[in-house]
Amino acid sequence: MKQLLSLGLSALLLLLFYATPAQAQTKGSLPQSEYNALLDLYQSTHGDSWLPDYRWNLSADPETWFGVLIEEGHVVGLSLYNVGLTGTLPPSLFTAFPKLVGLDVSNNRLEGPIPADLNRLTSLKALYIGDNLWSGAFPKLDKLVNLEYLGLNDFLVIDKDANIITHVEGELPDLSLYPKLVYVDASYSAFRGSISPNIGACRNLTVLELTGNLLTGSLPSSLNQCTELQILSVQINQLSGEIPDLSNCYKLGSAPEGDVGRLYLSNNKFTGAFPGWVAQLAYLERFSCAGNDLSGEMPQDLSGMANAKAFFIDHNRLSGSLPAVLPPALEEFDASHNLFSGSLPTGWSSSKELNHIILSHNNLSGEVSALFKKLRNLDNLNVEMNRFSLADWKAWTSFAADDEVNFRFGSQQAYSEPQEVQAHAGHNVSVKAPYPGTLIGDERYEWFNLSTGAPVTGQNSATLTLGNVAKEQAALYVCLVTSPSLSVPAQEESAELRSQEEEPSRKSAQELVNPTQPTLMSGVVSLYVDGYIQELGVLPPSAQAACTVYPTTLTGSELLHFTQSQEIASVALFAVDGTPIAPAAPLMGEGYPLPHLAPGTYLVLMQLKDDSHRVTPIIIR
């Protein structure tokens, strides 16, 4: 993008000068006021410390000075991108150049407030001031009505540890004030405010890059009047509401030379249905609406997106079937963290460039045809945390065995509900975790004690059987089912993962799973022996009553309630494999608000004020 900023100004000025060589652009001398202003600029920005190739020879004619563009005896452009400017811009810069149409001081280290006198340069057609060390408030620039190119990017400067070095405070300018705009980059500047609802007045707008700000409000529907729009990126903001119809912007994705055609709507708060008009954008190369709250079903035919190479719809609440037909040239597809059901469509075999498919954390299930035989470039497939059985992938055994591909079946959603078993010491205990679906023929069962992380010796069936149970066996248990025929060739680390007997330590179920080993996981079995469970401790009757959770079966982002909540210090939420979902936090108000969760089973950990704690499973339907 930095290169594009410089190219934008250069292209504009070349157009203005008809590509005339610099030495032929003027025959006369500069006015003394303009010459002096150039000297002021050089001194104020410490020209002697600029990068060596760009320093001015002050004894030579200004026509030879780098970045100074002269026409008919006047300075019309200053293109000083990435030359090493430091210090501040001098006041004379804003008064001495009546013909100035282009100013690029981006990607330098200029300091202090952005000069409010920029607003006096009313002839400007290109202004790039981004990626410096500006601070203070963003000035009013409402008089620059002739602007065609505007670069206000990277006003938020952070170090490698994400500490803020400098930043500019202010709202995104009202872009409708500049109806001649062709190009805008105001990315990563922490602008607040909203996008002007009248932005449709910018009929020539080609690039609108607003990534990484704090913008709120909606994406204006008037953008549909910007029919020349080729790049639109508003990702990483706080925009909300439904995504408007932009079907008139049919050029979206036909990127200017040197850039990538993209429509990025990701990481906002958009709601409503998937924008179906996207499926007809024939020029679009890369699309993302990931990280929103979109719901409903997807269009089933995406073949109209003839040039699309990347399509990301992950981390929403989209449901129904996956698209039956993908873009023909697609290489990357991510639909993870949604509510999709069904299996992988056979029509995907027509997208022969596919090499990266991420479908984890959905509700997918059912037999999968051998798509890989036609997808010769496929080398990364992730279907973790769905509802597949091992037998659903029996046609993929040769693909899974290829050590040059990354096939992540991983663990699936728990195939049985969590169970709580109460037993007395000395009695026998038998708990079933029946295998789902049809058998592949080589299933291996292994039970683990989650309180120690160690396998339970001799337990190699779908039933956990413990005879003459003792208090030491009171713990959390899980059954893992694997299939050697679907496994990637073992890595050296795998043996270590399974041998915990020398130094047993508590592991989550997920940590017990080799990520290259397809694994099904049962629901967690909580075995209490005479009211005790290992590592959770004995709870007094009053504390047990205090930490009752209701309801335990929910349908979405609802409130959890607790009896005797005054006895609870904090509440945390975990996946059944021990992965943290929400950190421990005190109860506020009448209940505990759940984050958006995919259907499945989760564990609520309640820390009581007497320093004991209790775990209760809940189910999201």
TIKEVO-160699 format. One line per field, with one value per residue (C-alpha): residue number from 1; x, y, z. Coordinates in pm, whole numbers, plus 50000, padded with zeros to 5 digits. Example, Ala and Ser with C-alpha at 12.3 -4.5 7.8 and 13.67 -1.06 7.14 Angstrom:
REM residues 2
num	1  2 .
east	51230  51367 .
north	49550  49894 .
up	50780  50714 .
END
This chain:
REM residues 621
num	1  2  3  4  5  6  7  8  9  10  11  12  13  14  15  16  17  18  19  20  21  22  23  24  25  26  27  28  29  30  31  32  33  34  35  36  37  38  39  40  41  42  43  44  45  46  47  48  49  50  51  52  53  54  55  56  57  58  59  60  61  62  63  64  65  66  67  68  69  70  71  72  73  74  75  76  77  78  79  80  81  82  83  84  85  86  87  88  89  90  91  92  93  94  95  96  97  98  99  100  101  102  103  104  105  106  107  108  109  110  111  112  113  114  115  116  117  118  119  120  121  122  123  124  125  126  127  128  129  130  131  132  133  134  135  136  137  138  139  140  141  142  143  144  145  146  147  148  149  150  151  152  153  154  155  156  157  158  159  160  161  162  163  164  165  166  167  168  169  170  171  172  173  174  175  176  177  178  179  180  181  182  183  184  185  186  187  188  189  190  191  192  193  194  195  196  197  198  199  200  201  202  203  204  205  206  207  208  209  210  211  212  213  214  215  216  217  218  219  220  221  222  223  224  225  226  227  228  229  230  231  232  233  234  235  236  237  238  239  240  241  242  243  244  245  246  247  248  249  250  251  252  253  254  255  256  257  258  259  260  261  262  263  264  265  266  267  268  269  270  271  272  273  274  275  276  277  278  279  280  281  282  283  284  285  286  287  288  289  290  291  292  293  294  295  296  297  298  299  300  301  302  303  304  305  306  307  308  309  310  311  312  313  314  315  316  317  318  319  320  321  322  323  324  325  326  327  328  329  330  331  332  333  334  335  336  337  338  339  340  341  342  343  344  345  346  347  348  349  350  351  352  353  354  355  356  357  358  359  360  361  362  363  364  365  366  367  368  369  370  371  372  373  374  375  376  377  378  379  380  381  382  383  384  385  386  387  388  389  390  391  392  393  394  395  396  397  398  399  400  401  402  403  404  405  406  407  408  409  410  411  412  413  414  415  416  417  418  419  420  421  422  423  424  425  426  427  428  429  430  431  432  433  434  435  436  437  438  439  440  441  442  443  444  445  446  447  448  449  450  451  452  453  454  455  456  457  458  459  460  461  462  463  464  465  466  467  468  469  470  471  472  473  474  475  476  477  478  479  480  481  482  483  484  485  486  487  488  489  490  491  492  493  494  495  496  497  498  499  500  501  502  503  504  505  506  507  508  509  510  511  512  513  514  515  516  517  518  519  520  521  522  523  524  525  526  527  528  529  530  531  532  533  534  535  536  537  538  539  540  541  542  543  544  545  546  547  548  549  550  551  552  553  554  555  556  557  558  559  560  561  562  563  564  565  566  567  568  569  570  571  572  573  574  575  576  577  578  579  580  581  582  583  584  585  586  587  588  589  590  591  592  593  594  595  596  597  598  599  600  601  602  603  604  605  606  607  608  609  610  611  612  613  614  615  616  617  618  619  620  621 .
east	50000  50291  50415  50067  50060  50370  50251  49919  50079  50331  50060  49852  50140  50248  49898  49915  50253  50183  50485  50717  51074  51144  51415  51172  50890  51007  51231  51217  51323  51109  50963  51183  50900  50875  51252  51274  50987  51174  51479  51255  51119  51468  51592  51277  51280  51658  51747  52111  51985  51757  51847  52165  52018  51746  51938  51924  52230  52137  52385  52209  51890  51571  51461  51725  51609  51450  51072  51032  50805  50802  50579  50582  50799  50599  50620  50322  50423  50631  50675  50887  50764  51007  51303  51380  51195  51208  51100  50802  50662  50738  50456  50577  50485  50117  50139  50419  50296  49979  49998  50065  49844  50033  50192  50332  50526  50416  50627  50866  50915  50749  50637  50392  50035  49925  49933  49589  49723  49701  49346  49488  49619  49291  49438  49557  49447  49670  49757  49950  50056  50026  50278  50464  50486  50203  50023  49741  49407  49326  49267  48974  49039  48701  48834  49033  48738  48956  49116  49129  49388  49393  49633  49566  49693  49893  49838  49842  50207  50284  50602  50669  50507  50187  50261  50133  50417  50208  49856  49622  49283  48986  48701  48718  48667  48338  48453  48149  48312  48556  48330  48625  48786  48932  49148  49127  49353  49278  49371  49517  49467  49221  48972  48642  48305  48126  48143  47947  47602  47652  47969  47778  47855  48207  48105  48465  48578  48792  48965  48819  49060  48943  49089  49181  48988  48718  48437  48080  47741  47644  47808  47627  47389  47487  47813  47603  47626  48007  47997  48372  48463  48726  48860  48655  48807  48639  48768  48863  48614  48291  48044  47701  47366  47307  47550  47383  47322  47626  47534  47587  47954  48015  48382  48467  48781  48913  49215  49435  49774  50001  49722  49492  49121  48945  48621  48696  48409  48556  48583  48293  47948  47745  47422  47157  47193  47498  47508  47399  47510  47871  47818  47791  48118  48302  48622  48667  48989  48963  48653  48608  48313  48469  48423  48073  47731  47581  47315  47099  47200  47463  47401  47451  47621  47935  48055  47979  48286  48511  48833  48794  49100  49013  48671  48647  48315  48443  48334  47970  47641  47577  47380  47233  47443  47783  47775  47730  47952  48259  48430  48616  48958  48928  49242  49148  48812  48742  48392  48502  48325  47972  47665  47687  47545  47555  47877  48128  47955  48075  48052  48368  48569  48521  48736  49059  49289  49170  49460  49338  49000  48912  48578  48645  48389  48065  47802  47915  47862  47805  48013  48264  48342  48705  48722  49098  49139  49028  49168  49530  49652  49477  49736  49557  49220  49087  48757  48818  48532  48246  48024  48198  48257  48580  48390  48271  48630  48707  48756  49035  49279  49545  49513  49548  49858  50036  50298  50309  49955  49805  49486  49345  49052  49172  48900  48530  48254  48178  47986  47806  47661  47855  47765  47781  47816  47778  47931  48024  48373  48406  48132  48175  48125  48042  47999  47923  48042  47903  48072  47862  47771  47908  48241  48545  48684  49002  48875  49083  48934  49133  49009  49192  49177  49162  49257  49599  49632  49716  49549  49337  49515  49326  49029  49017  48647  48359  48274  48474  48467  48615  48587  48594  48620  48828  48831  49155  48966  48713  48798  48700  48724  48701  48708  48914  48852  49118  49169  49519  49400  49316  49630  49916  50248  50348  50583  50842  50642  50344  50501  50571  50212  50083  50340  50250  50331  50675  50553  50173  50028  49678  49591  49285  49131  49250  49609  49583  49496  49771  49657  49753  49562  49189  49015  48660  48600  48321  48149  48328  48236  48249  48291  48216  48305  48116  48066  48433  48606  48981  49128  48789  48773  48484  48207  47999  47622  47562  47820  47674  47335  47491  47640  47339  47331  47014  46917  47167  47027  47015  46952  47188  47347  47138  47193  47304  47148  47269  47100  47263  47480  47615  47834  48005  48329  48371  48254  48458  48362  48555  48514  48482  48845  48959  49012  48922  48623  48567  48808  48704  48494  48274  47900  47737  47366  47123  47309  47615  47594  47718  47926  47817  47873  47841  47608  47780  47870  48062  48181  48092  48355  48229  48487  48317  48406  48527  48795  48626  48493  48245  48213  47876  47822  47578  47447  47397  47140 .
north	50000  50236  50189  50259  50592  50707  50567  50746  51088  51014  50894  51204  51438  51257  51305  51671  51713  51486  51277  51571  51532  51748  51954  52058  52163  52520  52766  53044  53090  53019  53318  53407  53325  52970  52924  53046  52817  52518  52615  52647  52298  52154  52316  52248  51879  51843  51791  51717  51404  51282  50955  51024  50968  51226  51520  51845  52015  52365  52519  52355  52457  52353  52168  51904  51864  51529  51534  51896  51912  52242  52360  52701  52851  52728  52438  52217  51905  51790  51412  51334  50987  50795  51029  51067  51384  51468  51770  51976  52136  52513  52771  52899  52567  52659  53010  53017  52769  52895  52628  52330  52035  51746  51702  51370  51367  51020  50745  50980  51086  51425  51518  51737  51823  51790  52153  52310  52533  52238  52361  52665  52450  52468  52370  52033  51731  51483  51490  51213  51275  50926  50710  50978  51054  51304  51369  51583  51651  51594  51934  52049  52005  52108  52354  52097  52033  51954  51648  51335  51135  51136  50943  50962  50617  50492  50778  50520  50422  50128  49942  49569  49515  49693  50001  50326  50557  50837  50876  51138  51201  51277  51166  51046  51353  51384  51236  51369  51715  51594  51488  51444  51173  50876  50723  50727  50545  50623  50280  50210  50562  50502  50744  50763  50872  50723  50703  50991  50878  51105  50934  50841  51193  51068  50915  50863  50682  50382  50286  50325  50180  50232  49925  49939  50230  50280  50366  50306  50331  50161  50108  50375  50249  50549  50365  50189  50513  50482  50265  50301  50144  49873  49826  49853  49761  49852  49557  49590  49858  49864  49906  49754  49692  49501  49507  49724  49633  49739  49548  49857  49848  49570  49669  49571  49362  49488  49625  49909  49795  49695  49621  49330  49345  49306  49352  49327  49362  49145  49203  49440  49396  49344  49149  49012  48789  48725  48989  48778  49036  48943  48616  48813  49009  48866  49072  49025  48850  48839  48857  48846  48906  48701  48794  48942  48821  48729  48459  48260  48053  48108  48136  47789  47893  48109  48029  48387  48501  48405  48564  48498  48338  48380  48362  48397  48374  48232  48335  48418  48235  48118  47796  47547  47378  47489  47649  47370  47539  47748  48008  47823  47980  47969  47880  47956  47893  47945  47878  47779  47879  47882  47659  47480  47127  46852  46735  46864  46918  46707  47018  47153  46926  47184  47439  47269  47539  47481  47429  47560  47461  47543  47410  47360  47434  47367  47091  46908  46533  46254  46066  46273  46174  46156  46517  46522  46303  46598  46873  46806  47124  47056  47048  47194  47066  47133  46978  46978  47017  46908  46600  46364  46002  45836  45627  45944  45984  45627  45739  45972  45722  45777  46155  46136  45918  46172  46343  46638  46750  46894  46701  46809  46594  46654  46607  46639  46773  46540  46242  46176  46400  46480  46252  46283  45953  45916  45603  45462  45338  44965  44945  44872  45150  45108  45409  45384  45626  45456  45524  45733  45631  45337  45171  45211  44881  44972  45198  45216  45325  45481  45632  45917  46052  46429  46505  46344  46341  45971  45689  45444  45111  44828  45036  44981  44970  45216  45134  45248  44977  45036  44762  44819  45194  45397  45761  45809  45721  46002  46229  46356  46095  46108  45841  45903  45701  45693  45523  45428  45419  45792  45898  46103  45916  45951  46229  46186  46409  46174  45913  46176  46294  45953  45859  46049  45786  45914  46266  46275  46623  46749  46780  46896  46648  46866  46844  46466  46464  46447  46713  46485  46192  46191  46157  46139  46246  46148  46382  46433  46183  46331  46041  46127  45874  45940  46301  46358  46426  46452  46806  46965  46890  46817  47076  47140  47098  47472  47542  47273  47442  47782  47687  47541  47656  47696  47646  47381  47353  47675  47777  48073  48375  48374  48443  48171  48199  48072  47995  48159  48361  48565  48265  48268  48466  48423  48224  48099  47905  47623  47387  47024  46971  47230  47515  47850  48023  48312  48405  48407  48712  48814  48784  49113  49173  48881  48645  48549  48654  48383  48479  48358  47981  47712  47424  47177  47106  47346  47351  47627  47665  47841  47963  47993  48241  47960  47886  47566  47532  47332  47239  47201  47109  47308  47231  47482  47354 .
up	50000  50071  49716  49587  49769  49588  49259  49298  49322  49051  48817  48881  48820  48507  48374  48456  48288  47992  48093  48009  48145  48450  48284  48008  48236  48283  48109  48361  48720  49023  49206  49501  49745  49612  49611  49970  50073  49929  50134  50442  50377  50342  50662  50867  50777  50829  50466  50545  50723  50443  50280  50078  49734  49796  49946  49748  49606  49714  49471  49177  48998  49190  48879  48971  49330  49405  49431  49317  49013  48827  48544  48376  48645  48946  49186  49115  49303  49600  49599  49908  49994  50218  50181  50554  50650  51022  51222  51107  50793  50771  50758  50421  50259  50288  50141  49882  49620  49449  49178  49407  49309  49464  49809  49929  50257  50362  50516  50694  51056  51073  51422  51606  51511  51151  51030  51014  50735  50499  50456  50269  49982  49797  49460  49587  49388  49575  49945  50119  50481  50630  50814  51009  51382  51396  51724  51855  51692  51328  51163  50956  50583  50447  50186  49984  49755  49453  49610  49397  49594  49975  50199  50573  50667  50965  51204  51484  51537  51765  51854  51828  52170  52061  52274  52123  52019  51869  51743  51605  51765  51548  51330  50973  50748  50565  50236  50055  50081  49813  49525  49285  49500  49315  49589  49970  50215  50579  50714  51058  51188  51475  51324  51508  51376  51079  50702  50552  50438  50136  50015  49701  49582  49507  49176  49058  49373  49279  49607  49957  50215  50576  50746  51114  51259  51523  51285  51398  51232  50909  50573  50367  50102  49887  49809  49547  49347  49333  49026  48956  49291  49254  49608  49927  50262  50591  50793  51161  51260  51461  51178  51233  51070  50751  50461  50193  49832  49629  49316  49099  49196  48949  48904  49262  49246  48913  49093  48974  48849  49136  49383  49469  49396  49728  49917  50289  50534  50809  51183  51230  51383  51069  51109  50879  50577  50363  50083  49788  49530  49610  49423  49096  49126  48828  48878  49252  49358  49737  49959  50334  50564  50845  51209  51197  51309  50973  50976  50739  50440  50172  49797  49653  49329  49347  48995  48885  49082  48793  48926  49299  49456  49826  49994  50374  50559  50889  51239  51169  51234  50880  50856  50612  50347  50227  49878  49624  49364  49446  49224  48946  49016  49396  49593  49955  50125  50496  50634  50985  51306  51165  51191  50856  50834  50574  50410  50155  49819  49528  49306  49469  49242  48963  49150  49058  49202  49559  49794  50129  50281  50644  50770  51140  51413  51227  51240  50927  50904  50656  50403  50204  49846  49730  49610  49649  49342  49126  49350  49267  49441  49771  50048  50350  50476  50826  50942  51317  51566  51341  51376  51137  51217  51110  50855  50679  50551  50451  50088  50202  50350  50081  50116  50494  50460  50237  50450  50207  50290  50606  50682  51016  51118  51474  51731  51655  51875  52161  52024  52352  52620  52938  53222  53599  53781  54159  54310  54648  54728  54669  54406  54036  53779  53411  53177  52804  52539  52227  51892  51649  51295  51104  51179  50960  51084  51272  51551  51865  52198  52478  52802  52975  53326  53265  53625  53572  53193  53202  53006  53201  53180  53016  52902  52524  52442  52425  52786  53088  53354  53696  53957  54330  54268  54512  54608  54411  54093  54136  53842  53496  53217  52839  52568  52253  51935  51663  51327  51203  50842  50850  51035  50899  50948  51312  51418  51691  51924  51910  52134  52398  52378  52483  52749  53064  53325  53427  53514  53511  53477  53422  53047  52863  52624  52335  52457  52457  52087  51829  51577  51287  51440  51352  51686  51813  52170  52403  52641  52974  53245  53596  53838  54201  54470  54791  54679  54603  54271  54230  54218  54267  54637  54871  54858  55169  55120  55145  54875  54650  54674  54614  54278  54101  53737  53534  53262  53156  52802  52602  52243  52198  52363  52680  53048  53288  53631  53967  54296  54600  54361  54651  54737  54395  54354  53980  53679  53381  53070  52901  52610  52708  52607  52860  52613  52779  52620  52862  53145  53509  53590  53884  53847  53753  53786  53773  53544  53342  52974  52742  52438  52096  52103  51842  51935  52164  52524  52749  53109  53360  53634  53947  54198  54537  54808  55037  54770  54655  54303  54101  53734  53563  53195  52981  52633  52352  52101 .
END
